[in-house]
Amino acid sequence: MRSYEVYSEGDLFKLFINEVMERLASIAKVDVVIVGAGPAGLSAAISLTEKKLHVVVFERMLGVGGGIRGGGMLLPLVLVEEGYPRQLLEECGVKLKKIGEGLYAADPTESMVKLAAKAIDNGTIIIPGITVEDLITRIDDGKLIVKGVVINWSPIVEAKWHVDPLMIESRAVVDATGHDAGIVRVLAKRYPNLRLNIPGMASMNVWLGEKEVVAKTSKIVEGLYVAGMSVAEVYNTHRMGPILGGMILSGKRVAEQILRDLGVT
């Protein structure tokens, strides 16, 4: 008999539960919660964990990559520009093919899986199947501050069951939910006095959209930031199609803003 075969099914369950509870307890209080494991969220996680911050990424679906997993019209290809986006993908071991001046092609699944692997290797915890349904907030001297997120299992939310959620405290939260802009929408609903207008993205203008998504990456209120295609939804910037560069740069930019605000050098 192999040594591990001494464990019965009940023994395995106990080992499993003890280990997963320890893992979940470790994220009760973190430095940064990133909502969405698409290219912007993963890029942000990589930059933040390079500075040794404690980062957890919650993803509503069961896999990483967000909408970019489908490539262009379900064709298995994404494009990436010269500069930091190309550099990051190459550092992650993604195979790139030059197809034009300063433009490269990559496989979307490989790109997202290897970005996720890099984030995990850096210390990021990625938990799929989780929906962030609310925020933890405080009012300090009349100023609204986001202090974390309220989570539930995605199937519970989708089934519309009333099951009380649990809470994760953090020093910063990033809305990287893509076209949902789900976290900013929650904030707008909870605090209508903020008059947060979320008009949705503008029509396609690839290279203008690539610039805008980076330029508009920003802090919404103290403790809450927006990155990636959530930026387009919140600020009505242009859509870009299956292009990775702007989203990767947006993730890097939001990480730089958080590091600055948290006083991390």
Secondary structure as the mmCIF struct_conf table of DSSP 4:
data_model
#
loop_
_struct_conf.conf_type_id
_struct_conf.id
_struct_conf.beg_label_comp_id
_struct_conf.beg_label_asym_id
_struct_conf.beg_label_seq_id
_struct_conf.end_label_comp_id
_struct_conf.end_label_asym_id
_struct_conf.end_label_seq_id
HELX_RH_3T_P HELX_RH_3T_P1 SER A 3 VAL A 6
HELX_RH_AL_P HELX_RH_AL_P1 GLU A 9 ALA A 25
TURN_TY1_P TURN_TY1_P1 SER A 26 ILE A 27
BEND BEND1 ALA A 28 ALA A 28
STRN STRN1 LYS A 29 VAL A 35
BEND BEND2 GLY A 38 GLY A 38
HELX_RH_AL_P HELX_RH_AL_P2 PRO A 39 GLU A 50
TURN_TY1_P TURN_TY1_P2 LYS A 51 LYS A 52
STRN STRN2 VAL A 55 GLU A 59
BEND BEND3 ARG A 60 GLY A 65
HELX_RH_3T_P HELX_RH_3T_P2 GLY A 66 GLY A 70
TURN_TY1_P TURN_TY1_P3 GLY A 71 GLY A 71
STRN STRN3 GLY A 72 GLY A 72
TURN_TY1_P TURN_TY1_P4 MET A 73 LEU A 74
STRN STRN4 LEU A 75 LEU A 75
BEND BEND4 PRO A 76 PRO A 76
STRN STRN5 VAL A 78 GLU A 81
TURN_TY1_P TURN_TY1_P5 GLU A 82 GLY A 83
HELX_RH_AL_P HELX_RH_AL_P3 TYR A 84 GLU A 91
TURN_TY1_P TURN_TY1_P6 CYS A 92 GLY A 93
STRN STRN6 LYS A 97 GLY A 100
TURN_TY1_P TURN_TY1_P7 GLU A 101 GLY A 102
STRN STRN7 LEU A 103 ALA A 106
HELX_RH_AL_P HELX_RH_AL_P4 PRO A 108 ASN A 122
TURN_TY1_P TURN_TY1_P8 GLY A 123 GLY A 123
STRN STRN8 ILE A 125 PRO A 128
BEND BEND5 GLY A 129 GLY A 129
STRN STRN9 ILE A 130 ASP A 140
TURN_TY1_P TURN_TY1_P9 ASP A 141 GLY A 142
STRN STRN10 LYS A 143 TRP A 153
HELX_RH_AL_P HELX_RH_AL_P5 SER A 154 ALA A 159
TURN_TY1_P TURN_TY1_P10 LYS A 160 LYS A 160
STRN STRN11 LEU A 166 ASP A 175
HELX_RH_3T_P HELX_RH_3T_P3 GLY A 178 ASP A 180
HELX_RH_AL_P HELX_RH_AL_P6 GLY A 182 ARG A 190
HELX_RH_3T_P HELX_RH_3T_P4 PRO A 192 LEU A 194
HELX_LH_PP_P HELX_LH_PP_P1 MET A 201 MET A 201
STRN STRN12 ALA A 202 ALA A 202
HELX_LH_PP_P HELX_LH_PP_P2 SER A 203 MET A 204
HELX_RH_AL_P HELX_RH_AL_P7 VAL A 206 ALA A 215
TURN_TY1_P TURN_TY1_P11 LYS A 216 LYS A 216
STRN STRN13 SER A 218 VAL A 221
STRN STRN14 GLU A 222 GLU A 222
TURN_TY1_P TURN_TY1_P12 GLY A 223 GLY A 223
STRN STRN15 LEU A 224 VAL A 226
TURN_TY1_P TURN_TY1_P13 GLY A 228 GLY A 228
HELX_RH_AL_P HELX_RH_AL_P8 MET A 229 TYR A 235
TURN_TY1_P TURN_TY1_P14 ASN A 236 ASN A 236
HELX_LH_PP_P HELX_LH_PP_P3 THR A 237 THR A 237
STRN STRN16 HIS A 238 HIS A 238
HELX_LH_PP_P HELX_LH_PP_P4 ARG A 239 ARG A 239
BEND BEND6 PRO A 242 PRO A 242
STRN STRN17 ILE A 243 ILE A 243
HELX_RH_AL_P HELX_RH_AL_P9 GLY A 245 LEU A 262
TURN_TY1_P TURN_TY1_P15 GLY A 263 GLY A 263
#
